[in-house]
Amino acid sequence: VQLVESGGGAVQPGGSLRLSCAPSGYTYSSYCMGWFRQAPGKEREGVASINSAGGSTYAQPLVGRGSVSRDNAKNTLYLQMSSLRPDDTAIYYCALTPMEGSTCVRPYKSWGQGTQVTVS
């Protein structure tokens, strides 16, 4: 399984970014895809996820400021972030894992290499 993130970069506070993730090589019939981030000196944290049925969840850091979506035709996962703050600065990772029943298998099985987001 390969996951390739793109769309990171430098943005001013209050700005917006859209991250993309293109997965390949997976065969799960049901799965979860998530966005995680790791800031310097901090542990990695989940920010949003979406499953193959279209259900999405958001963690506190991006509640009200983020939107996760999936374009099935392009086989691409997106994370739209707005009202960005300096404390959103981090490496953002895309991850994929199968579902068991209605639950995402944790820890996530496959990870991308990450894309840097810098807000300053």
TORKOL-4160 file (C-alpha; in steps of 0.2 Angstrom, whole numbers, padded with zeros to 4 digits, m for minus):
120
<pt num="1" X="0000" Y="0000" Z="0000"/>
<pt num="2" X="0006" Y="0017" Z="m0004"/>
<pt num="3" X="0000" Y="0034" Z="0001"/>
<pt num="4" X="0006" Y="0050" Z="m0006"/>
<pt num="5" X="0002" Y="0066" Z="0002"/>
<pt num="6" X="0003" Y="0083" Z="m0007"/>
<pt num="7" X="m0003" Y="0101" Z="m0004"/>
<pt num="8" X="0007" Y="0106" Z="0011"/>
<pt num="9" X="0016" Y="0123" Z="0011"/>
<pt num="10" X="0018" Y="0139" Z="0020"/>
<pt num="11" X="0003" Y="0150" Z="0024"/>
<pt num="12" X="m0001" Y="0165" Z="0034"/>
<pt num="13" X="m0012" Y="0164" Z="0050"/>
<pt num="14" X="m0030" Y="0164" Z="0045"/>
<pt num="15" X="m0026" Y="0156" Z="0028"/>
<pt num="16" X="m0032" Y="0140" Z="0020"/>
<pt num="17" X="m0024" Y="0124" Z="0013"/>
<pt num="18" X="m0031" Y="0109" Z="0005"/>
<pt num="19" X="m0021" Y="0093" Z="0008"/>
<pt num="20" X="m0022" Y="0078" Z="m0004"/>
<pt num="21" X="m0018" Y="0060" Z="m0002"/>
<pt num="22" X="m0018" Y="0047" Z="m0016"/>
<pt num="23" X="m0018" Y="0029" Z="m0010"/>
<pt num="24" X="m0014" Y="0014" Z="m0021"/>
<pt num="25" X="m0011" Y="m0004" Z="m0019"/>
<pt num="26" X="m0024" Y="m0008" Z="m0006"/>
<pt num="27" X="m0038" Y="m0021" Z="m0008"/>
<pt num="28" X="m0049" Y="m0018" Z="0008"/>
<pt num="29" X="m0067" Y="m0018" Z="0004"/>
<pt num="30" X="m0071" Y="m0007" Z="0019"/>
<pt num="31" X="m0058" Y="0005" Z="0026"/>
<pt num="32" X="m0054" Y="0021" Z="0035"/>
<pt num="33" X="m0043" Y="0034" Z="0029"/>
<pt num="34" X="m0037" Y="0047" Z="0042"/>
<pt num="35" X="m0027" Y="0063" Z="0043"/>
<pt num="36" X="m0014" Y="0064" Z="0057"/>
<pt num="37" X="m0001" Y="0077" Z="0062"/>
<pt num="38" X="0014" Y="0079" Z="0072"/>
<pt num="39" X="0021" Y="0095" Z="0077"/>
<pt num="40" X="0039" Y="0097" Z="0083"/>
<pt num="41" X="0042" Y="0090" Z="0100"/>
<pt num="42" X="0024" Y="0083" Z="0101"/>
<pt num="43" X="0016" Y="0066" Z="0099"/>
<pt num="44" X="0007" Y="0062" Z="0083"/>
<pt num="45" X="m0012" Y="0066" Z="0084"/>
<pt num="46" X="m0027" Y="0062" Z="0074"/>
<pt num="47" X="m0036" Y="0076" Z="0066"/>
<pt num="48" X="m0049" Y="0069" Z="0055"/>
<pt num="49" X="m0055" Y="0052" Z="0047"/>
<pt num="50" X="m0067" Y="0046" Z="0034"/>
<pt num="51" X="m0073" Y="0028" Z="0031"/>
<pt num="52" X="m0078" Y="0019" Z="0015"/>
<pt num="53" X="m0096" Y="0022" Z="0019"/>
<pt num="54" X="m0093" Y="0041" Z="0020"/>
<pt num="55" X="m0094" Y="0043" Z="0038"/>
<pt num="56" X="m0082" Y="0056" Z="0045"/>
<pt num="57" X="m0075" Y="0061" Z="0062"/>
<pt num="58" X="m0065" Y="0076" Z="0067"/>
<pt num="59" X="m0053" Y="0078" Z="0082"/>
<pt num="60" X="m0053" Y="0094" Z="0093"/>
<pt num="61" X="m0039" Y="0103" Z="0084"/>
<pt num="62" X="m0049" Y="0105" Z="0068"/>
<pt num="63" X="m0067" Y="0105" Z="0073"/>
<pt num="64" X="m0075" Y="0119" Z="0064"/>
<pt num="65" X="m0060" Y="0122" Z="0054"/>
<pt num="66" X="m0057" Y="0107" Z="0044"/>
<pt num="67" X="m0067" Y="0096" Z="0032"/>
<pt num="68" X="m0062" Y="0079" Z="0026"/>
<pt num="69" X="m0068" Y="0072" Z="0010"/>
<pt num="70" X="m0065" Y="0058" Z="m0003"/>
<pt num="71" X="m0066" Y="0059" Z="m0022"/>
<pt num="72" X="m0070" Y="0041" Z="m0027"/>
<pt num="73" X="m0068" Y="0045" Z="m0045"/>
<pt num="74" X="m0050" Y="0051" Z="m0042"/>
<pt num="75" X="m0047" Y="0039" Z="m0028"/>
<pt num="76" X="m0041" Y="0054" Z="m0018"/>
<pt num="77" X="m0043" Y="0060" Z="0000"/>
<pt num="78" X="m0043" Y="0078" Z="0005"/>
<pt num="79" X="m0042" Y="0088" Z="0020"/>
<pt num="80" X="m0048" Y="0106" Z="0018"/>
<pt num="81" X="m0041" Y="0117" Z="0032"/>
<pt num="82" X="m0046" Y="0135" Z="0035"/>
<pt num="83" X="m0043" Y="0148" Z="0049"/>
<pt num="84" X="m0026" Y="0141" Z="0051"/>
<pt num="85" X="m0016" Y="0146" Z="0066"/>
<pt num="86" X="0003" Y="0144" Z="0070"/>
<pt num="87" X="m0001" Y="0130" Z="0081"/>
<pt num="88" X="m0007" Y="0120" Z="0066"/>
<pt num="89" X="0011" Y="0119" Z="0060"/>
<pt num="90" X="0015" Y="0101" Z="0059"/>
<pt num="91" X="0019" Y="0087" Z="0047"/>
<pt num="92" X="0002" Y="0080" Z="0041"/>
<pt num="93" X="0001" Y="0062" Z="0037"/>
<pt num="94" X="m0012" Y="0052" Z="0028"/>
<pt num="95" X="m0015" Y="0034" Z="0034"/>
<pt num="96" X="m0026" Y="0020" Z="0029"/>
<pt num="97" X="m0033" Y="0005" Z="0038"/>
<pt num="98" X="m0046" Y="m0009" Z="0036"/>
<pt num="99" X="m0062" Y="m0009" Z="0045"/>
<pt num="100" X="m0068" Y="m0023" Z="0056"/>
<pt num="101" X="m0087" Y="m0022" Z="0057"/>
<pt num="102" X="m0090" Y="m0003" Z="0060"/>
<pt num="103" X="m0073" Y="0000" Z="0068"/>
<pt num="104" X="m0057" Y="0006" Z="0060"/>
<pt num="105" X="m0042" Y="m0006" Z="0064"/>
<pt num="106" X="m0030" Y="0003" Z="0075"/>
<pt num="107" X="m0016" Y="0007" Z="0074"/>
<pt num="108" X="m0018" Y="0012" Z="0056"/>
<pt num="109" X="m0009" Y="0000" Z="0045"/>
<pt num="110" X="m0002" Y="0011" Z="0031"/>
<pt num="111" X="0006" Y="0028" Z="0032"/>
<pt num="112" X="0012" Y="0041" Z="0019"/>
<pt num="113" X="0028" Y="0051" Z="0021"/>
<pt num="114" X="0019" Y="0067" Z="0026"/>
<pt num="115" X="0018" Y="0084" Z="0020"/>
<pt num="116" X="0024" Y="0100" Z="0030"/>
<pt num="117" X="0012" Y="0113" Z="0034"/>
<pt num="118" X="0019" Y="0129" Z="0041"/>
<pt num="119" X="0008" Y="0143" Z="0047"/>
<pt num="120" X="0017" Y="0159" Z="0051"/>
